[in-house]
């Protein structure tokens, strides 16, 4: 099978970032609503709020370090924020493809970067092509 080159540069997703913020705030409040012991509630709330930064770093937008990804065959190249050229990247094993969401994780050198890509972040053809390519690769 011959595959064409694919260039991905998703649009910003402020609604997804807001939904992630609300989800993490609710997760931080649930231990207190469930009346956990104070020491356990504090630990669980800190874990939920600590994960917010990691989640927001995967949502396309100004807070995400990954700017652009190009794929040709099995070779992946990523452009990070502040870089002028593309760096070689590898598709990580924890990349997932769902009906309306792609969780794209890449390894660029020692760094792990990625995107949470809802259907609206890319054009319909580009979203389908990326889903197909990832399903074949994973």
Buried (B, 14 or more C-beta within 10 A) or exposed (E): EEEEEBEBBBEBBEEBBEBBBEBBBEBBEBBEEEEBEEEEBEEBBEEBEEBBEEBBBBBBBEEBBBBBBBBEEEEBBBBBEEEEEBBEBBBBEEBEBEEEBBBBBBBBEEEEBBBBBBBBBBEEEBBEBBBEBBEEEE
